[in-house]
Amino acid sequence: MDPLDAQPLSLVRRRLVMLCAVLGIVLAGLDGAIANIALPTIAHAMQCSDMLTVWIVNGYQVAVAVSLLPAAAFSEMLGLRRVYAFGLALFTVASLACALSGSIGWLIVGRVVQGLGGACMAALSGALVRAIYPRSMLHSSYAIIALAVAISAAVGPTLAALVLAVAPWPWLFLINVPIGLIAVPLFLRVAPHGAAFDASSAPQDGGLFDWRGTLLNAGVFGAGVLGVGALGQGNTALGLVELGVGGASSVAFYRQQRRRKTPMLPLDLLAIPLFSLSILTSICAYTAQILAYVALPFLFQTVMHQSTVMTGLLVTPWPVFVAFAAPLAGRLAARYPAALLSSLGLATLAFGLLLLSIMPVNPTIPDVIWRMAICGIGFGFYQTPNNLTVMTSGPSTRSGAASGMLAVARTTGWSLGSALVALIFGLMGGSHGATACLELGVAFAACGACLSVTRRVVRQSSSKA
């Protein structure tokens, strides 16, 4: 029985907790995307080098990557209520600090702190949903989460461009503050007590939090993200060194976690084939998504000579049709195997990306829109059933760890995809680079479809066993 089946929430209270979860996803996702657009503006305003300004983005991405698993581990010790509220409050304070920063150094520090708060929200949103909804309603609720992720990734650059058109760059961060000031007290008021929200299970390994594992985790994901980014920027030597550090840290991290009864890296969940295949599927899907999201604006503006606002409008059909497909996929997941629905969705995404890659040299607006719609439908059909599988393939007591791994998969896919775009553009440039990114996105989506359908075979084998 689900914890909240025994302690049902009122409809209004459940929706308010869900609103706070969605706000966290959108805030963290938007701030991960909008800073890219603002880098030239900030560099000019603060009169600093482009190389230093890039750390406004790198600092945030690294902070998120290294904090996801520790945030999930803390949630299982202290409860979802405390850790999620802390992350939301920290993100709000850091947003204000970023807006008020008078130097590039303090702005980077603010972005790192902002990333720590964003990681708490990104890692725990899925666990919040599982904690407040009974199993029979999870399909529709995860569809809302899928929509929030899609919108935050797609709308970020356009929103940044619109804000910069009418206001100075600090407003990119100031707009988060009133939202946070409302969301933090609201969440603390409506989040229920008991069950997973106020869990206080001390670690079984000596009664202390796994700080050694946290440091090794930072080596794995921090060096990994930086290494992939360095390769994408053409700095091969530094990239290989950082990837080497990440690889060595991975081995040490795995060995250290195997000796713990309550590992930060959820080895117990990863030992479940259904869970691990779903995580790999998620990495492939998000890599394909970000390959398209980063490459398409370049194609629209440089090749099709569209304005920034029109570029945002051309990208919009993707999240709009995710909004259409995700709830439908959620309802179908109650009757049909999630593995088949996700495979169908990723195959559709691959087909849509292929159609975008072979567009005419001078496509019309409708030529772009219907292709983007196909991609959105495919991604929407993939995301809800896959997330549902990740969150329900393990015990409910491990929902924090499962949600954290889902966020790790999303971050890994986005980081890998962004670095591949930079690498391809560095090698090819121009419209050829954008087309190559879309073609690579086809390959990742097709790979994800194959991994997803394999889950059907695994589930059938487990049932027979």
N, C-alpha and C positions, 0 to 999 in steps of 0.2 A: 504494500500500500504506500502511496506517496505521502510524505509528511503532511502536506497541506490538505489531503483528502480527510485526514483526521481533525484538522484545524482549519476549516474553510474560511476564506476571506470574503468580505462583501465585494460585490462587483465594482463599486466605486473605488474601494481601497486597492483592489487588485490592479485596476487600470492606472491608478496613480503611481503604484510601484513600477508598473510597466513603463509609464511615461518617464520616470526617472532613469530606468535602464536604457531607454531609447535616447534620451538626452545625453547620457554618458557616451554612448556609441557615436552619436553624431558629433559631439564636441571634440572627442578624441580623434575621430576620423577626419573632420574638417581641418583641424589644426595640423594634422600630419600632411595635408595637401596644400593649404593656402600659402604656407611660407615659401614654397618653391616659386610662386608667381611674384612674391614681394622681394626676393633677393636682390635684384638689380636696384630697386627703389631704396632698400635699406642700405645697400653698399654706397649709393650716392649720398644719401642723407648723413651717414656716419663717416663718410670719407675713409673707407677701409677697403682692403683688397678683396677680390672675389674669392680667393682661397679661404680667407678667414670667415667671410660671410657664409660660405657653404656649411660651416659648422652650426649655423642656426637650424639647418635641416638635419645634419648628421647627429648633433647632440640630442635632438628629440627622438630620432629613430633608434639610436643606440640605447637611450634611457628606457624607451618602451620595450625593446627587445630583451634587455637584461633583467627587466622587472616583472615580466609576465608570470613566470613560474614561481618566484618568491611571493608575489601577490596572491596567487592561488593557494600556496602553502599557508600563508598567514590567514587566509579566509577560513581554512579548515581548523585552524587553532583558535582564532578570535571570533569567527562568525562573519557572514556576509555583510551584516548591517554595519559593523564597525569599519571594516576594510573598505567597502564601497563608499561609505560616507567620507572616510578619510581621503580617498582618492579624488572624489568630486570636490571636496574642500581645497585640497592641495592644488588641484588643477585651476580652480578659480583664483586662488591667491597668486599662483605663478603667472596666470594670464595678466593680472594687474601689474605684477612686477615686470613682465615683458613690456607692457605698454609704457611704463614709467622709466624704463632703463635708459640711462644717459650715455651708455657706451656699449660697444659691441661685446665686450667681455661679460658685462652684467646681463645683456640680452641672451647670450649663449647659456649662462648659468640659469636664467629664468626658463629657457626652453628645456634644459635638462630636467629641472624640477617639474615642469609641466609634463614632460614625458613620464616621470614617475607616477604622477597622478593619473595620467591617461592610461597607463598600464593597468592600474587597479580597476578602472572602469571597463577596459577592453577585456581583461581576463575574467571578470566576474559577471558580465551581462548574461551570458548563457546560463550560469548557475542561478542567478536571480529568477530567471524565467522558470526554470525547473522547480524552484522552491515555492513559487506562488501559484502555479497552475497544476491542476490534476493531469494525469497522463492523457486523458481523453481530449484535453484542450491544448496540448503542446504543439500540435500541428499548426494551428492558426497563429499561436504566439510566436513560434520561431519564424513564421513567414514575415511578421512585423520586424523582427530582428534582421532578417535578410534584407528587407527593404531599407532599413536604417543604414546598414553597412554600404549598400549600393549607392544610396543617395549621397552619403558623406564622401565617398570616393569620387563620384562623378561631378558633384556640384562644387567641390572645393575650389578648383581653379577659377571657375566662372564667378563664384561669390567673391573671391579675392580680387579679381579684375574689377568687379562692380564697386567694391568698397574703395579700392585705390583710385577709381575714377572720380570719387566725390569727397574723399577724406584722406588724411595722411596715414602712413602705415601703422601707427599704434592702435588705430581703430580695429585692425584685424584681430587684436587680442582683447581690446576693451569690450567688444560685443559679447565676449564670454562671461564677463563679470556679473551683469544683472541676471543672466540665466542661472549661473552657479549660486548666486545669493538666494534665488527662489528655490532651486532644486535641492540644496543641502538640507535646509530645515524641513522641506516637504518630505524628503525621503526619510529622515529620522522620525518624522511624525507618523507616516503611513506604513513603514516597514514593520512587519510583525515581529513579536518576540517569540523565542522558542524555536524549535526545529533547527534549520540550518542557520538562521539569522543571528542567533546568539550562541552558537556552538563554542565551547571552550575546552577542546580536547588537547591537552598538552602533548608535545611530541613524545614518542615512546623511546627515543634514543637519547637517554640521559637527561631529559626534561628541558633541553635547550633547543632554540631554533638552529637550523643547519646553516650556520654562517660560512663554513668551509664550502659547502655545496653551492651557496650563493655566489661566492667568489669564483668558483670554477664555472658556474653557469654564466657569469659575466664574461669570463674568458671565451666561452663557446660562442655566445650570441653577439657579444660586443665585437670581438675580433672578426667573427664571421661577417657581420654586417659591414664593418669598415673595410674588410678585405675585398668583398664583392664590389663595394662602392669604389675602391681604389682601382680595381681592374676596369670597371666601367668608365672611369675617368682617364684611362690610358696609363696609369702608374702601375705597370706590371710587377716590378720588383717589390714595391711596398705591399701590393695586393697579395702576392704569393707569400710574403713573410707573415702578414696578418692572418691569412687563411691557414698557414702552418701552425700558428699559435692557437687558432681556433680548433684545428684538428687535434693537436696535442691535448688541449683542454677538454675536448670531447671524450677522449679515451680516459683521462683522469676522472672526469665527471661521472662517466658511466661506472667505472670501477668503484668510486666512492659511494655512489648511490646504491649499488648492489648490496653493500654492507649495512644499509640502513633499513629499519623496519617500516619507517614512514618516509619514503624517498620523495624529494622535491620533484624530480623527474618521475612521472607516474609510470614506472616500469610495470606495475601490476596491470594498468590499463593498456599499455602498449603491447603486453603479452597476449591481449585479446585480439585475434586476427581481424575481427570486424572493426574494432576501434582503430587499429594501426592502418588498415587499408583506407578507412575513411579520412584519416589525417593526411595520408599521402594524396588521396584524391583532392582534398582541399588545397594542398600546396600547388598542385598542378592547375587547378581552376583559378586560383588567385594570381598565379603567375601569368596565365593567359589573359586574365582580365586587365592587369596593370600594363601588360605589353600593349594592349589596345588603347587603354585610357591615356597613356603617355604619348604614344605614337600618333593617334588620330588628330589631336589638336594641331600638331605640326603639319600633318597632311592637309587639314582643312585650311589653315592660315597660309602656309607657304605655297602649296600647289593649287588649291582652289581659290586662294586670295580672299578668304572670308574674314570678317572682322572678329574681334574677340567675343563680342556678344553673340554673333551668329554662330561662332564655334561652340559656345556654350549651349545654344539652342540645338545644334546638330548632335551634340552628345546626349542631350536630354532624353530622347526616345529610349535609350538603354535603361536608365533607372525607372522610367515610366512603365515600361513593359515588364521590368522586374516586379514592380508593384502589382501589375496585373497577374503575372504568372506565379509569384511566390505563394499567395493565398490559395490559388487553385491547386498548386503542387502540395500544399499542406493538407488540403481536404482529400486529395487523391492518395496521399501517403497513409491515410487511415484504412485504405482498402487494397492498395497495391504495394508491392515491395519497393522500399525506398531505394534499393540499389538499382533497380530498373529505371525508376523515375530520374534519378541523378544521372545515370548513363545516357538516357534519352536527352536530358537537358544539356549535358556536355557535348554530345554529338551534334545537337542543334547549334550550340555555341560555336563549335568548330566549323560548321557549315556557314554560319553567319560571318565569321571572321574570314573564311575563304572567299565569300562573296564580296566582302569589303576589299580584300587584297586584289581582286580582279575587276574592280570598278573601271568604267571608262576613264580616259585621261581627263576629261572635263565633265564630271558627273553633275547631274541636276540635283537640286535639293531633295526631291522625292527619291532619287536613286540612293541617296545616303540614308534617308529616314527609314525606309522599309528594311534595309540591311541591318541598321542599328536595332530595329525592333526585333528582328530574329535573334540577334545576340542577347538582347534583354530577356526575351522569352526563354531562351536556352539557359541563361544563368539563373533565372528565377526558378526554373524547374529543377536545377541541380541543387541550389543552396539550401532550401528548406528541408528536403528529405535527408540530405547529407548531415546537416547540423543536428537534426533530430536523432540520427543514428549515433553520432558522436556522443551526444548528451545522454542517451538511454542505453548504450551498450555496456555500461558499467553500473555499479551500485550507486544509489542516490547519495550515499555518504561521500562519494568521490566526485560529486558534481563540480566542486570548485576546481579540482585538478583537470577534469575533462574540459571545462570551460577555458581554463588557462591554456591547454594544449590546442584548442580550437583557435585561440587568439595567436598562439605561436605559429600555427600553420598559416594563418592569414598574413601575419607579419613577414614570415619567411617567403611566402609567395610574392608579396608586394616588393620586398627588398630585392629578391632575385630578378623579378621582372623589370624593375627600374634599372638595375645594373645592366641587364642584357640590352635594354633600349639604348643606354649610354654607350655601351660597347659597339653595338651595331651601327649607331649613328656615327661613332668615331671612325669606324672602318669604311662605311659606305656613304653616309651623308645624304642629304636631299630626299626626294620622294622615294628613291630606291630603298633607303634605310627604313622608312615608315612601312613600305610594303613588306620588307623582310621581317619586321617586327610582327606584322599581322600573320605572316606565314608561320613564324615560330609559335605564335599564339595558337594557331590551328593545331600544331603538333602537340603542344601542352594540353589543350582541351581534349584531343583525341586520346592521349595517354591517360588523362583523368577518367575518360569514359571507360577505357579498358579496365583500369583499376577498380572503378565503381562496380562494373558488372561482375567482376571477380568476387565481390562480397556476396553475391547471390549464391555462388557455388560454395563459399565458406559457410554461409548460414545453413544451406541444405546439408552439408557434411556434418555440421555440429548437431543438427536436428536428428540425423540418423544415428550419430554416436550416442 
